[in-house]
Amino acid sequence: MTYNGVSLPECSVGCQDLGLAKASLVCVGFSALVAEAVRLGCVVSSWYCPIPLVHLITVKSDKAVLEVFDDADGPSGHGPGGRVSEDARVEAFRDYRSKLADKVVIVQNLGDKGLARVIHQADSSRYFPEGRKHIRAKIYKRMGKWSSCHGLMLTLTFDPKLISCDDAWREVGSRGSRLMDVVNVWRRREGMPRVRGIRVLELQKQTGYPHLHYVFPKLKWLCPVEKVTEWWSQAVNSVDISYKDSFNPVGYVCKYVSKLEGWSDEALSEIWLNRTRLYSMSRDYYLVADERRSPEWSFCKTARLSGAGVWFRALVGEYDTVLGANDIAMEVYIGDG
């Protein structure tokens, strides 16, 4: 049996049988009191708000994501339908990013209690250059063997006539996942295994809409493009599938991670608000258990760079060696003049 001149065995190359892990979010109510508690570093476990206008807040560390479900106009800062206005969303994101830049985590070495390390929280965030550098390094580590090979590329765009920009940002991740679920169901019915690949998000600057890029290393054929167009449910030209005899899948994906630096705060606030993943990959691209490193550090506490004049001297006096201490001293003391 062949599809578009590609045999069934060839359709199976670059595929997997593993299922997709699905995460669930626990949402609790939002009020000024809860917001202030989160700002001060608390983690909200539960909250009840009896009024009709309900803001749902998801808290992970110091991240707070708001969604408003109400058909009437909301209070100040909210647009029609109770949705968070763009100005309020961008302002909240900038405030979050500013606080993240000021936050450090102090950890202690498990093998040497006299050794501590100060880590900038921003260094692990996609909203900062160092964080994006770490993301690219992680992708290269997991997918380095796909630095040069043949494969398929799939691009999915939105039609502004069929979906609003807000809805596109809100649904882009879930729509992409549902589409690939449908594709894999179709492939199984046709006797082909599920595909494996990596997905990355990009901002379409001309329209302000998001769109998705998929890369399937060593895959020669996915399914009929007409089927994907039907399942994606956008314009007839919203789906593009191309085969490459030779390309760099890892470099292709990392290119779009680097492009995050050029995103506007309006677009960044969308993925922050909606907790949209910048990229995702099939499970078997992740490290297997026996390749994972044993923990070397244990968490001690968090602190603020703006308050380093209070805690920094005590930290240096408490430990024999503090990794990152020179950087902190440069920022706090020399940086302040």
Residue, then its C-alpha position, 0 to 999 in steps of 0.5 A: m500500500t502506498y500514499n502519494g508514492v510513499s510506501l507504508p514502511e516509509c510513512s512509519v519512519g520518524c514515528q512513535d507509539l507513545g501517548l501524549a502526557k496531559a497536564s491539568l491546571v488547578c484554578v482558584g478565585f482571585s481578589a485584591l487580597v489574593a493578588e497581594a498575597v501572591r505579590l508577597g510570595c505566598v502560594v494560593s491553595s484555595w479561595y472562594c468568591p461568591i460574586p458573579l464576576v469571577h477571575l480564575i487565577t493559576v499560581k505556580s511559584d510567583k506566576a499568576v494567570l488571569e482569565v475572566f468568564d463573564d458576559a457583561d462588561g467588567p470593571s475598570g481594566h477589562g474590556p467587553g465581555g469581562r476580558v482583560s484589556e490589552d493595556a491591563r494585560v501588558e502592564a501586568f506582564r511587565d510587572y511580572r517580568s520586572k519582579l522576576a528580574d529582581k528575584v534570585v534563588i539560593v541553593q545549597n550543595l548536597g555534598d558540601k554544606g559549605l558551598a552555596r549558589v545564587i541563581h538568577q530566576a530570570d536565567s531560566s525564563r523565556y522572557f530573558p536572553e539567558g533563558r532563551k539560550h538555555i532553551r536552545a541548549k536543551i533542544y540541542k541536547r535532546m535532539g542533537k542527532w537530528s541536526s541534519c536529515h530529511g523530514l517534513m515541515l508543517t505550518l499552521t496559520f489563523d485566518p483573521k476573518l474566522i477567529s479573533c486575535d485574542d481567541a487565537w492566542r488563547e487556543v493556539g496550543s490546544r488547537g495544535s494538540r487536538l489537530m495532531d491527535v486527530v492526525n494520529v487517529w487517522r494514521r492508526r486507522e490507515g495502519m501507520p504509527r503515530v508521528r513524533g516531532i517538535r512544535v514551536l510558536e511564532l508571532q506573525k508580525q503583520t497581523g499580530y496573530p500566532h502560528l505554529h511550526y511543526v518539524f517531523p525528522k525523517l518522516k516522508w509523509l504525514c497525511p493528505v493536506e486536504k485532511v489537515t486543512e479540514w481539521w484545522s478549520q481555518a482558511v484553505n491556505s492556512v496549512d502548508i506541508s513541505y518535504k525536505d531532502s536535507f535540512n536541520p530540524v534542530g536549527y529550524v526550531c531554535k531559530y524561532v526560539s531566538k526570534l522571541e527576542g523581537w516579540s512585542d510586549e503585547a505578544l509576550s503578554e499573550i503567552w504569559l497570560n494564557r500559559t502558552r508553551l513556546y515549544s513542545m516535543s514528543r515524549d521520546y525526545y526527552l531524556v530517559a530515566d537512566e540519563r537524568r542527573s542526580p540532584e546536586w543542589s537543594f533549595c534554601k530560599t528566595a531573595r530579591l536583588s533590590g534587598a541584597g544589601v540586607w542578605f548578601r553579607a550574611l550569606v557570604g559569611e554563612y558559607d565557605t564559598v558562594l557561587g555567583a557572589n561576584d556577579i551579585a556584588m557587581e550588580v548591587y554595589i558597583g552597579d549602584g555606584 
